[in-house]
Amino acid sequence: MTVITASLVFDAPWVIYEYPQSTVIRFLSASWLLTVLCLAKDYSSNESLTTMDTLRSDLSTAANTDSLTRLFNRRYITENFIHHDRFTDNIRNNGSVLLADIDHFKQVNDSYGHDAGDQVLKMVADALRDTTRSDDILARWGGEEFLIILPGIPEEVAIKRAQQFIDRIAGETLYLDNGILKVTLSMGISRMENDKSANATLKEADEYLYQAKEGGRNQICFRNPPA
């Protein structure tokens, strides 16, 4: 652009005044500087937009993801899959909810330290992630509790899936500097129903989880099917 402008101003046949060379040099220098500044501004604007997009993405991830386990957190589940105390249509139809809790987790922290507890949480999260489908929804529900939503999975199939989760965790071994650690899971299962609210479904799963803990741990509890 600078060269074209200079050609039009200084070399065009209708230009009858001959400019001094120093004027030509100053004009070209100013034009080049203006061009560079415009390009720099465009580059800076594009970089700023990219940085802002990255920052927004990072903030969204931080808000919706548990930083330790890299699973969804309770807030994400509540905001994206529960509307007006009802599970969203895309997951409610013939689905099941599993609530899992790491057995004797407090003893892990007390005996091996909180760093070991963090390692256990990450190990369980990784094992659950490896054994869930792409359609399954997995979250750290709080503390040592995990929520697994199985869309389109009836309760009888969910029971088998839950046993697979429990067997997988029981087969894991965590090697620590001060010992070898194995943990187990207890689970409660509730089935989604059109006339049952999300809160009632989660509360039922929590009640069955409590029964599994009270009944000896490392097991699944659920509502007996109707006769």
Summary of the structure (lengths in Angstrom):
residues: 227
radius of gyration: 31.0
end to end distance: 84.8
largest distance: 105.9
contacts: 646
relative contact order: 0.12
helix: 55%
strand: 18%
